[in-house]
Amino acid sequence: MRYIVLIIITFVLSACSEEQQNKFSRLGVSWMEGDYRVSFYEGEHKKSWTVLDSKVTSESQKGYYYFWVKENGKKKYVQVPIERTIIEEI
């Protein structure tokens, strides 16, 4: 039974266009939507951002969290390594 399912999945994916295959590959990306405090630690250094009514996206294969924050009235894109980052819901 597993082999039949595997064959069907392989057939369906091979029949998809490149764009459809890219959409399937993006399913591994996850996000959390809401209000969060994201803190990055490296040794004694700590940097924190507050993400309000937005989302923090993670892609574990690449090893990063990424998100947008407002600093000094400007939107700023931030990307931090997953292994040295803590996310707290506020």
N, C-alpha and C positions, 0 to 999 in steps of 0.2 A: 504494500500500500504506500509506503514512504517513497518508493522508487517512482511510482506513478505520479504522485504529487510533485516530486522533484522534476520529472520529465515535463509535466504540464507547466510548471513555473519557468523552466528553461525555455520552453517553446514560446510562452507568452512574452518573456523578456526579449527574446531574439526577434520577435515580431514588432516590438515597440520601436518608435523613432528614437534618435539620440536625445532629443529634448525630453521625451517621456522617461527614458532611462535616467537622465539627470534628476528628474523629479523623484524617482524612486530612491536614488542615492541620497537625496536630501532628507529622507525620512529619518535618518540617523541623527539629525540635528534636533535638539530639544530646547525648549525655552520655558521660563517661568515669567508670568506676567503679574505685575502688582507693584508693591513698594518694597524696596530692598536696600540694605546697606551692604556694599561689597567692599571687603578689605583684603588688600594684597600685602603679604609679609615676605620680606627678604632680609634675614638676619635681624638686626636691630631696627631696620627701616619698616615703617608701616604707612600705607597710603589707603585712604577710604573714600568712597564715593557714595552718594545717596541717589538711588534710582527711584523716581516717583512716577507712578502710574505709567509704567513702561515695561520693557521686558529685558531679561538677561538671557542671552542665548549661549548654549554650549555645544561644542562639537568635540566629543571625546576623542575621535580619531586624530584631530589636529592638536588637542590638548589645551584649548583656550576657552575662556568665557569672553564674550564681547557684548557691549551695550553702549547706549548713548546717555550722556549726562549733560546737565546745564551747569556751566561754570562761568561766572562773571557775565551772565546774560547771553553766552554763546553756547551752542550745542557742540559737544566734543565726543568723538568716538574713542572708546577705551577697549583695549584687548589685554587680558591678563592670563597668565598660566593657571590652569585648573589646580595643579598640585600645591600652589602657594597662596590660594585664595579661599576666603571664607565668605559665604553669603548668608545673611540673616534677614528674615522677613520682619518688616517693621509695621 
